[in-house]
């Protein structure tokens, strides 16, 4: 008999999860600009030294599996492609009150997206008190395509927005020097 895989929360929280802030990169890396959140997350990992109480989570297309990660966080920041109708490449920031939450009729559990996850968490009363989303207006979400030019051009601003949010939450975030050594600033 095969054992079920451990939940994401079981593998990511070695100590008290409520003392951690979580940055969750979302999207599908095979769908062009939908990969925006994952690209930004990887840039944070590669380019920034973050404190130990900030957890970077590749949320990909986890759907409902993200519930325990979100519910157990002190604060949560989502990185994603965010469609608002703005010009492609526009950096968008949403406060907790503006995060889309809705339940819809899905024909398959594979159709669950962050809106449904947040709706269920809100119904349970377990959405962290501080939450935000930073993203970029996508130009195209097509199978097998790389990030579009306007979205690629906006990635620096998106990553800087994530760092600004973490700093506003009281975290010391230090850029890594190009050689891999710590920056003095």
Residue, then its C-alpha position, 0 to 999 in steps of 0.5 A: x500500500x502506497x503512503x500518501x505524500x505529506x502535505x505541503x505544510x507538513x514538509x515546510x514548517x519545522x517550528x511554529x508556523x504561526x511565527x512565519x510570513x509566507x511568500x507564495x509564487x503561483x502560476x503554471x510555468x508552461x503557460x507563458x505569462x501565467x508563470x509570473x509568480x514563479x519567476x518572481x519567487x525564483x528571483x527572490x531566492x536567487x537575488x535576496x537574503x531573507x530572514x529565517x522567518x520568511x518562507x518562500x513557497x512554490x505554490x505552482x498550481x497546488x489549489x486546495x493543497x495551499x490551504x494549510x500553508x496559508x492558514x498557518x502563516x502569520x502573514x501571506x504575500x501572493x506573487x501571481x499574474x493578476x488580470x485587471x484590464x490594465x496595460x500588459x506589464x503593469x505591476x499590480x498590488x492588492x491589499x487583503x480586502x481586495x484579494x478575490x474570493x469566490x466560490x464557483x461551480x467547477x467540473x473538476x478538482x483540477x479547476x480550483x484556483x486561488x479564489x476558491x482557496x481564499x473563499x474557503x479560508x475566509x469561510x473558515x475564518x482562518x485567513x491571516x490578518x495581513x495578506x497581499x498580492x503583487x503581480x503583473x498584468x499578463x499579455x498572453x497566457x498560452x501553452x509553451x510560450x515564454x514570458x512576454x516582453x512587457x511582463x519580462x520588463x516588469x519583473x524587476x518592479x514586481x520583485x522590488x514590490x515584494x521586497x517593499x512589502x516584506x520590509x513594511x512587515x518588518x523584515x530585513x531583506x538584503x540584496x546579494x552581490x553579483x559575486x554571491x557575496x553579501x552586499x554592504x547595504 
